[in-house]
Amino acid sequence: MVEEHSPKRRGFLGRMAALSTMFGTVVAMRASAGAERPASANDAVAAHGCADMAEQDMKHLRRAIELSDLAASPEYGHNAPFGAVLMLGDGTVVEGWNHALSNNNSTHHAELWLISHTLESMKLDWRGKDRALLARSTLYASTEPCAMCAGAVYWAGIGRVVFGCSLACMDEVLKKFFPESWTGLPMPSRQVLDSSARRTIIVGPCLEDEARRVHESYWPRFTGRT
């Protein structure tokens, strides 16, 4: 189920509607980073609307999870395990993965890198003629977008996000290997996008056990802990 939320900001933003992708009604399912995980995979599907996803949604989300596993391989640059797939409103599919280590750029998360790459390589006019195309697009992320990547979704005007492993779930995994130093940025993507003034649909976590297994496999190897 996807909850509808009224825009929190009007006035000046409303008057700027013709100039950017910032306007509309926010749609988000509120979720706390510390909320309890559902008791079973079936409960997760029922709680977060995953049962209503089309077959292609599952296909693209599984591909994002596969890319998250590949990201750590030598062929993909020995990066952290995060993958993403962007399906544009016309059906075009673009893939990406974390490039932070291979590009020596901490902002090159899978989602942010993929959005930037798509806008630049396809020369999309996100303020004008391609605005509607992006609004009909879906970003599939192996792990819930962080606050930075959720912001990129907003600024690009992408209308829908589907994610696998939640930030709360990933935090559980990482704390086993970074018990003293792990801080992260655990603000749920719904919390970030709920503060905006544009309609965004967020579905997830879905296939969370599959997405979680990638983290459980990677981080012990990365830290040298088992």
BAFI-3210 file (N, C-alpha, C; in Angstrom, 3 decimals, decimal comma, padded with zeros to 6 digits):
// residues 226
n [1|2|3|4|5|6|7|8|9|10|11|12|13|14|15|16|17|18|19|20|21|22|23|24|25|26|27|28|29|30|31|32|33|34|35|36|37|38|39|40|41|42|43|44|45|46|47|48|49|50|51|52|53|54|55|56|57|58|59|60|61|62|63|64|65|66|67|68|69|70|71|72|73|74|75|76|77|78|79|80|81|82|83|84|85|86|87|88|89|90|91|92|93|94|95|96|97|98|99|100|101|102|103|104|105|106|107|108|109|110|111|112|113|114|115|116|117|118|119|120|121|122|123|124|125|126|127|128|129|130|131|132|133|134|135|136|137|138|139|140|141|142|143|144|145|146|147|148|149|150|151|152|153|154|155|156|157|158|159|160|161|162|163|164|165|166|167|168|169|170|171|172|173|174|175|176|177|178|179|180|181|182|183|184|185|186|187|188|189|190|191|192|193|194|195|196|197|198|199|200|201|202|203|204|205|206|207|208|209|210|211|212|213|214|215|216|217|218|219|220|221|222|223|224|225|226]
n.u [000,847|000,524|000,906|-000,761|000,405|-000,103|001,320|003,949|005,013|004,290|003,362|006,120|007,479|005,364|004,899|007,060|006,695|006,855|009,530|011,101|011,460|010,154|007,580|004,218|002,469|003,442|004,047|004,427|005,505|005,636|008,365|010,303|013,774|014,493|012,512|010,817|011,655|009,574|007,920|008,129|008,942|006,617|005,048|006,483|006,007|003,244|003,135|004,454|003,562|004,675|003,519|001,921|003,525|004,604|005,632|007,920|008,941|009,925|011,857|013,671|014,424|015,660|017,792|019,142|019,972|021,641|023,590|024,636|026,049|027,913|029,322|031,452|033,373|036,473|036,121|034,193|035,335|035,988|034,171|031,835|028,964|026,486|023,795|021,930|019,070|017,605|014,544|013,270|010,457|009,707|010,372|013,048|015,993|018,524|021,601|023,470|026,089|027,751|030,369|032,208|034,723|036,310|036,296|037,309|035,632|033,481|030,837|029,789|027,642|025,576|022,971|023,050|025,198|024,143|021,857|023,041|024,733|022,841|021,297|023,284|024,552|022,415|021,532|019,258|016,562|015,813|014,402|012,623|011,436|011,802|010,825|008,325|008,827|010,779|009,275|007,638|009,327|011,090|013,217|015,226|016,678|019,225|019,684|018,048|017,857|020,181|020,115|021,377|021,149|018,398|017,768|018,832|017,067|014,783|015,604|016,098|013,601|012,436|009,799|009,218|010,358|011,814|012,991|015,351|016,977|016,421|017,517|017,607|017,833|020,330|021,916|021,806|023,358|025,877|026,658|027,607|030,148|031,300|031,246|031,998|032,749|030,903|028,747|027,227|024,404|021,537|018,944|015,700|014,646|012,043|011,498|013,129|012,083|009,478|009,580|009,666|008,128|007,075|005,386|006,205|006,616|007,283|008,352|008,950|010,745|011,514|012,045|013,919|015,460|017,031|018,524|019,814|021,517|023,676|025,063|025,700|027,508|029,545|030,648|032,005|034,243|035,353|036,141|037,764|036,821|035,149]
n.v [-001,198|002,194|005,255|008,405|011,717|015,098|018,000|019,661|022,026|025,131|028,159|029,995|027,895|026,862|028,889|028,620|026,562|026,227|026,249|024,145|020,727|020,432|020,209|019,306|016,596|014,887|011,459|008,922|006,198|006,271|005,424|004,211|004,234|002,599|000,761|-002,374|-005,329|-007,046|-010,142|-012,207|-013,026|-012,925|-011,283|-008,943|-008,390|-007,903|-005,734|-003,646|-003,289|-004,784|-006,959|-006,002|-005,361|-005,380|-008,041|-007,218|-005,385|-006,985|-008,338|-006,257|-005,349|-007,602|-007,702|-005,380|-006,181|-008,277|-006,784|-005,436|-007,431|-008,015|-005,625|-005,658|-007,151|-007,695|-006,961|-005,043|-003,068|-003,451|-002,403|-001,210|-003,171|-002,332|-001,856|-000,632|-000,005|001,794|002,399|004,101|006,221|005,526|002,925|002,391|000,963|001,406|000,586|000,500|000,746|000,886|003,244|004,332|003,552|002,765|005,113|006,831|008,558|009,561|010,231|008,767|006,844|003,996|004,745|007,564|007,832|006,430|007,950|010,436|009,632|008,730|011,043|012,677|011,141|010,535|012,977|014,224|016,448|017,544|019,638|020,433|019,181|016,456|016,069|014,881|012,283|011,426|011,605|009,430|007,388|004,628|003,914|001,298|-000,062|-001,880|-001,615|000,434|003,829|006,235|009,363|011,234|010,048|009,783|012,446|012,970|011,539|013,092|015,650|014,959|014,365|011,859|009,537|007,232|004,778|001,661|-000,546|-002,936|-004,120|-002,643|000,448|000,178|-002,573|-003,039|-001,627|-003,239|-005,388|-004,141|-003,186|-005,374|-005,636|-003,170|-002,240|-000,135|002,092|002,521|004,771|005,853|006,969|006,944|007,890|007,263|006,882|007,590|009,457|011,557|012,215|012,767|015,279|016,879|018,584|017,311|014,721|011,477|008,007|005,323|002,056|-000,704|-002,347|-004,875|-008,236|-008,491|-010,323|-011,533|-009,341|-008,636|-010,778|-010,360|-008,272|-009,545|-011,373|-009,834|-007,846|-009,196|-010,193|-007,809|-006,498|-008,358|-009,920|-012,698]
n.w [000,000|-000,814|000,699|000,579|000,766|001,593|000,005|001,742|001,338|-000,102|-001,719|-002,530|-003,899|-005,347|-007,178|-008,793|-010,503|-013,298|-013,817|-012,832|-011,647|-009,284|-008,171|-007,092|-005,634|-002,781|-002,574|-000,354|001,654|004,986|007,014|009,666|010,415|012,431|012,665|013,297|011,493|009,126|010,002|008,175|004,720|003,223|004,806|004,466|001,791|001,830|003,550|002,275|-000,302|-002,360|-003,576|-005,546|-007,624|-011,035|-013,282|-014,667|-012,872|-010,777|-012,240|-012,974|-010,442|-009,401|-011,169|-010,398|-007,872|-008,631|-009,976|-007,795|-006,528|-008,514|-008,554|-006,787|-008,012|-009,893|-012,596|-012,450|-010,984|-008,243|-006,350|-003,758|-002,660|-004,362|-006,556|-009,408|-011,468|-014,070|-015,430|-017,985|-018,867|-021,441|-021,701|-022,068|-020,740|-018,385|-016,837|-013,732|-011,207|-008,012|-008,016|-006,351|-005,218|-007,439|-008,928|-007,128|-005,709|-003,378|-003,684|-005,730|-005,600|-006,452|-007,381|-007,677|-009,451|-011,667|-012,346|-013,000|-015,098|-016,960|-017,538|-018,632|-020,705|-022,377|-022,905|-021,722|-021,352|-018,544|-017,457|-019,331|-022,254|-021,649|-019,178|-018,499|-019,314|-017,466|-015,138|-015,437|-015,007|-013,414|-010,729|-009,804|-007,000|-005,415|-002,733|-000,346|-001,342|-000,107|001,762|000,096|-002,476|-002,660|-002,790|-005,316|-006,905|-006,548|-007,618|-010,240|-011,090|-011,139|-010,999|-009,486|-007,144|-006,475|-004,094|-002,690|-000,207|002,916|004,492|007,231|007,506|006,205|007,958|010,195|009,337|008,819|011,312|012,574|011,675|011,822|014,566|016,279|014,778|012,743|011,246|009,104|007,068|007,968|007,306|006,246|002,828|002,273|004,239|003,448|000,878|001,540|002,543|000,428|-002,402|-004,530|-006,240|-005,384|-005,693|-003,597|-003,245|-001,238|001,488|-000,949|-001,969|-000,001|001,505|-000,460|-001,358|000,989|001,442|-000,256|000,988|003,376|002,464|001,315|003,179|005,366|003,948|003,038|005,367|006,478|008,458|009,891]
ca.u [000,000|001,265|000,141|-000,731|000,677|-000,261|002,580|004,202|005,511|003,616|003,870|007,162|007,705|004,242|005,034|008,200|006,376|007,250|010,975|011,832|010,683|010,034|006,248|003,231|002,045|004,359|003,496|005,481|005,144|006,530|008,989|011,384|014,972|014,596|011,308|011,039|011,491|008,442|008,217|008,426|008,971|005,237|004,620|007,134|005,287|001,944|003,285|005,071|002,975|005,453|002,666|001,281|004,513|004,529|006,723|009,122|009,498|010,726|013,004|014,646|014,950|016,625|018,988|019,849|020,626|022,740|024,632|025,270|027,019|028,974|030,068|032,667|034,281|037,512|035,600|033,342|036,097|036,163|033,377|030,938|027,880|025,250|023,453|020,701|018,547|016,646|013,675|012,638|009,038|009,489|010,805|014,506|016,571|019,934|022,093|024,611|026,512|028,578|031,670|032,919|036,125|037,017|036,418|037,828|034,650|032,540|029,454|029,384|026,784|024,973|021,812|023,468|025,999|023,272|021,031|023,900|025,171|021,709|020,969|024,357|024,811|021,249|021,237|017,843|016,176|015,022|013,581|011,690|010,710|011,925|010,331|007,266|009,477|011,403|008,219|007,091|010,431|011,257|014,573|015,308|017,925|019,434|019,537|017,299|018,702|020,503|019,561|021,962|020,576|016,985|017,759|019,063|015,783|013,911|016,055|015,964|012,180|012,032|008,522|008,978|011,536|011,605|014,278|015,442|017,353|016,183|018,663|017,600|018,352|021,762|022,549|021,956|024,490|027,131|027,038|028,339|031,533|031,783|030,480|032,382|032,954|029,871|027,781|026,309|023,437|020,392|017,637|014,953|014,380|010,689|011,564|013,727|011,182|008,234|009,776|009,679|006,820|006,759|004,851|007,138|006,124|008,368|007,914|010,017|011,686|011,038|013,139|014,931|016,383|017,988|019,420|020,603|022,546|024,852|025,799|026,232|028,639|030,620|031,298|033,027|035,439|035,912|036,749|038,650|036,213|034,208]
ca.v [000,000|003,449|006,305|009,723|012,797|016,420|018,762|020,464|023,362|025,768|029,530|030,276|026,725|026,750|029,884|028,252|025,264|026,153|026,313|022,975|019,497|020,373|020,491|018,240|016,037|013,844|010,165|008,170|005,381|006,638|004,278|004,575|003,425|001,634|-000,057|-003,803|-005,960|-007,957|-011,479|-013,112|-012,394|-012,660|-010,093|-007,794|-008,105|-007,326|-004,460|-002,596|-003,188|-005,489|-007,923|-005,331|-005,039|-006,143|-008,990|-006,489|-004,776|-008,015|-008,593|-005,166|-005,304|-008,712|-007,297|-004,425|-006,978|-008,962|-005,781|-005,129|-008,498|-007,853|-004,384|-005,933|-007,965|-006,920|-006,416|-003,890|-002,061|-003,704|-001,410|-001,700|-003,948|-001,601|-001,812|000,099|-000,059|002,872|002,193|005,360|006,136|004,941|001,540|002,285|000,494|001,742|-000,069|001,113|000,171|001,788|003,569|005,179|003,164|002,788|006,509|007,611|009,627|009,030|010,526|007,935|005,719|003,393|005,494|008,902|007,654|006,021|009,086|011,408|009,032|008,682|012,402|013,231|010,365|010,594|014,403|014,422|017,801|017,283|020,820|020,721|018,184|015,111|016,086|013,880|010,982|011,110|011,420|008,083|006,450|003,911|003,567|000,089|-000,021|-003,091|-001,171|001,697|005,008|007,087|010,715|011,872|009,470|010,155|013,810|012,914|011,107|014,274|016,690|014,468|014,266|010,461|009,423|006,011|004,058|000,327|-000,954|-004,252|-004,095|-001,348|000,996|-000,409|-003,935|-002,948|-001,157|-004,414|-006,157|-003,401|-003,014|-006,577|-005,522|-001,851|-001,995|001,096|003,236|002,692|005,858|005,824|008,049|006,039|008,516|006,554|007,667|008,144|010,663|012,608|012,623|013,284|016,698|017,605|019,053|016,632|013,375|010,375|006,732|004,474|000,694|-001,503|-003,273|-006,042|-009,194|-008,010|-011,392|-011,690|-008,181|-008,675|-011,810|-009,782|-007,543|-010,515|-012,038|-008,897|-007,087|-009,972|-010,243|-006,457|-006,141|-009,430|-010,553|-013,763]
ca.w [000,000|-000,888|001,343|-000,048|001,705|000,983|-000,030|002,935|000,978|-001,226|-001,826|-003,506|-004,744|-006,270|-008,239|-009,624|-011,129|-014,709|-013,983|-012,358|-011,440|-007,838|-007,714|-007,159|-004,361|-002,349|-002,209|000,306|002,790|006,070|007,667|010,566|010,209|013,508|012,746|013,263|010,206|009,092|010,495|007,080|003,403|002,824|005,541|003,846|000,556|002,160|004,245|001,469|-001,623|-003,368|-004,266|-006,673|-008,650|-012,267|-013,480|-015,056|-011,675|-010,119|-013,121|-012,878|-009,077|-009,294|-011,908|-009,541|-006,836|-009,307|-010,203|-006,509|-006,307|-009,515|-008,320|-006,021|-008,805|-010,587|-013,853|-012,142|-010,259|-006,801|-005,626|-002,721|-003,261|-004,614|-007,967|-009,721|-012,833|-014,331|-016,578|-018,351|-019,184|-022,768|-021,664|-022,143|-019,483|-018,201|-015,636|-013,073|-009,942|-007,225|-008,612|-005,392|-005,055|-008,725|-009,369|-006,000|-005,500|-002,393|-004,070|-006,855|-005,241|-007,647|-007,867|-008,122|-010,665|-012,762|-012,742|-013,680|-016,357|-017,889|-017,963|-019,451|-021,921|-023,256|-023,089|-021,388|-020,937|-017,343|-017,136|-020,411|-023,034|-021,085|-017,798|-018,356|-019,459|-016,190|-014,147|-015,638|-014,864|-012,149|-010,335|-008,997|-006,241|-004,622|-001,348|-000,258|-001,575|001,035|001,641|-001,086|-003,692|-002,682|-003,297|-006,764|-007,479|-006,522|-008,533|-011,612|-011,413|-011,293|-010,312|-008,702|-006,677|-005,903|-003,529|-002,076|001,206|003,548|005,210|008,570|007,351|005,927|009,181|011,043|008,826|008,939|012,708|012,987|011,230|012,207|015,801|016,962|013,898|011,728|011,474|007,973|006,886|007,990|007,111|005,196|001,625|002,372|005,068|002,622|-000,199|002,115|002,841|-000,832|-002,859|-005,774|-006,028|-005,579|-005,199|-003,120|-002,933|-000,661|000,865|-001,672|-002,174|000,940|001,886|-001,560|-001,354|002,221|001,351|-000,907|002,034|004,344|001,824|000,969|004,239|006,071|003,116|002,956|006,646|006,937|009,635|009,549]
c.u [000,876|000,405|000,297|-000,487|000,546|001,065|002,729|004,609|004,752|004,195|004,875|007,412|006,591|004,360|006,169|007,953|006,873|008,754|011,729|010,915|010,271|008,600|005,301|002,789|002,971|003,580|004,623|004,894|006,124|007,082|010,134|012,574|015,103|013,397|011,652|010,833|010,294|008,869|008,600|008,443|007,571|004,690|005,227|006,417|003,978|002,092|003,730|004,604|003,706|004,601|002,013|002,258|004,340|005,736|008,012|009,754|010,412|011,994|014,076|015,240|015,965|017,918|019,805|020,598|021,812|023,899|025,355|026,318|028,201|029,870|031,399|033,710|035,334|037,000|034,762|034,035|036,285|035,394|032,499|029,678|026,552|025,025|022,144|020,351|017,535|015,860|012,946|011,193|008,729|009,962|012,298|015,063|018,068|020,388|023,286|024,946|027,402|029,932|032,567|034,394|036,888|037,212|037,004|036,939|033,546|031,079|028,944|028,692|026,083|023,863|022,215|024,282|025,110|022,411|021,858|024,331|024,058|021,371|022,016|024,514|023,648|020,805|019,748|017,606|015,231|014,138|012,488|011,043|010,770|011,420|009,272|007,830|010,086|010,364|007,593|008,147|010,456|012,729|014,507|016,667|018,055|019,271|018,843|018,225|018,944|019,914|020,093|021,309|019,080|016,835|017,969|017,799|014,848|014,321|015,971|014,512|011,693|010,814|008,346|010,305|011,095|012,948|014,184|015,707|017,111|017,451|018,752|018,186|019,861|022,517|022,770|023,183|025,809|027,590|027,773|029,824|032,147|031,100|030,790|032,390|031,820|028,902|026,761|025,456|022,064|019,010|016,887|014,642|012,993|010,680|012,130|012,708|009,850|008,351|009,770|008,263|006,444|006,336|005,893|006,529|007,317|007,787|009,103|009,983|010,988|012,246|014,281|015,924|017,442|019,003|020,331|021,756|023,820|025,707|026,437|027,432|029,830|031,363|032,254|034,332|036,143|036,674|037,733|038,132|035,231|033,398]
c.v [001,238|004,558|007,616|010,761|014,129|017,148|019,622|021,891|023,895|027,165|029,677|029,096|026,562|027,699|029,552|026,990|025,148|026,038|025,068|021,809|019,338|020,302|019,321|017,848|014,911|012,587|009,383|007,309|005,711|005,366|004,775|003,671|002,357|000,725|-001,536|-004,333|-006,876|-009,363|-012,433|-012,355|-012,063|-011,433|-008,845|-007,397|-007,407|-005,927|-003,341|-002,564|-003,933|-006,459|-007,318|-005,017|-005,942|-007,072|-008,276|-005,771|-005,765|-008,299|-007,521|-005,067|-006,426|-008,389|-006,299|-005,160|-007,743|-008,001|-005,416|-006,182|-008,355|-006,653|-004,624|-006,702|-007,092|-006,260|-005,158|-002,900|-002,258|-002,684|-002,046|-002,297|-003,216|-001,534|-001,096|-000,071|001,065|002,526|003,492|005,142|005,545|003,496|001,337|001,919|000,790|001,141|000,663|000,404|001,188|001,981|004,329|004,836|003,266|004,205|007,418|008,817|009,090|009,327|009,620|006,655|005,219|004,257|006,859|008,803|007,329|007,176|010,101|010,894|009,055|010,068|012,945|012,481|010,426|012,027|014,708|015,846|017,679|018,458|021,059|019,512|016,771|015,013|015,013|012,469|010,536|010,871|010,031|006,999|005,801|003,599|002,348|000,070|-001,275|-002,807|000,182|002,896|005,799|008,480|011,428|011,363|009,740|011,587|013,856|012,474|012,305|015,295|016,252|014,343|012,848|010,184|008,244|005,342|002,715|-000,134|-002,307|-004,184|-002,705|-000,853|000,406|-001,812|-003,909|-002,516|-002,317|-005,230|-005,440|-003,267|-004,239|-006,437|-004,164|-001,443|-000,673|002,305|003,487|003,804|005,901|007,072|007,379|006,678|007,808|007,460|008,283|009,424|011,826|013,128|013,145|014,768|017,540|017,993|018,441|015,202|012,316|009,120|005,884|003,122|-000,078|-001,473|-004,453|-006,930|-008,882|-009,097|-011,608|-010,551|-008,195|-009,668|-011,284|-009,038|-008,518|-011,274|-011,094|-008,346|-007,912|-010,054|-008,887|-006,110|-007,186|-010,124|-011,624|-014,155]
c.w [000,000|-000,326|000,605|001,041|000,983|000,982|001,207|002,583|-000,216|-001,410|-002,936|-004,436|-005,770|-007,440|-009,197|-010,433|-012,561|-014,898|-013,548|-012,142|-009,988|-007,321|-007,872|-005,782|-003,996|-002,026|-001,578|001,398|003,885|006,719|008,525|010,326|011,286|013,618|012,677|011,860|010,254|009,478|009,386|005,769|002,936|003,532|004,919|002,571|000,855|002,739|003,323|000,027|-002,715|-004,174|-005,498|-007,805|-009,865|-012,374|-013,857|-013,870|-010,958|-010,930|-012,947|-011,477|-008,881|-010,051|-011,089|-008,436|-007,424|-009,551|-008,906|-006,172|-007,265|-009,224|-007,617|-006,818|-009,488|-011,857|-013,629|-011,201|-008,776|-005,956|-004,551|-003,367|-003,380|-006,124|-008,192|-011,189|-012,978|-015,585|-016,860|-018,780|-020,541|-022,850|-021,783|-020,769|-019,466|-016,871|-015,041|-011,779|-009,238|-007,899|-007,632|-005,276|-006,370|-009,254|-008,295|-005,714|-004,602|-002,739|-005,183|-006,396|-006,501|-008,230|-008,417|-009,405|-011,856|-013,259|-013,520|-015,051|-017,393|-018,414|-018,932|-020,771|-022,908|-023,526|-022,846|-020,883|-019,746|-016,927|-018,165|-021,030|-022,449|-019,650|-017,568|-018,463|-018,138|-015,100|-014,245|-015,429|-013,484|-011,932|-009,428|-008,316|-005,391|-003,135|-001,348|-000,469|-000,292|000,802|000,399|-002,366|-003,797|-003,183|-004,799|-007,495|-007,598|-007,593|-009,985|-012,038|-011,642|-010,419|-009,385|-008,355|-006,113|-005,358|-002,834|-000,589|001,787|004,239|006,603|008,540|007,096|007,173|010,146|010,635|009,115|010,386|013,250|012,686|011,515|013,516|016,478|016,043|012,918|012,106|010,351|007,866|006,823|007,828|005,977|004,013|001,653|003,196|004,263|001,618|000,322|002,442|001,580|-001,236|-004,205|-005,479|-006,358|-004,976|-004,794|-002,721|-002,395|000,853|000,182|-001,987|-001,205|001,347|000,802|-001,558|-000,136|002,117|000,681|000,117|003,020|003,774|001,646|002,177|005,098|005,286|003,085|004,228|007,144|008,181|009,163|010,772]
res [m|v|e|e|h|s|p|k|r|r|g|f|l|g|r|m|a|a|l|s|t|m|f|g|t|v|v|a|m|r|a|s|a|g|a|e|r|p|a|s|a|n|d|a|v|a|a|h|g|c|a|d|m|a|e|q|d|m|k|h|l|r|r|a|i|e|l|s|d|l|a|a|s|p|e|y|g|h|n|a|p|f|g|a|v|l|m|l|g|d|g|t|v|v|e|g|w|n|h|a|l|s|n|n|n|s|t|h|h|a|e|l|w|l|i|s|h|t|l|e|s|m|k|l|d|w|r|g|k|d|r|a|l|l|a|r|s|t|l|y|a|s|t|e|p|c|a|m|c|a|g|a|v|y|w|a|g|i|g|r|v|v|f|g|c|s|l|a|c|m|d|e|v|l|k|k|f|f|p|e|s|w|t|g|l|p|m|p|s|r|q|v|l|d|s|s|a|r|r|t|i|i|v|g|p|c|l|e|d|e|a|r|r|v|h|e|s|y|w|p|r|f|t|g|r|t]
***
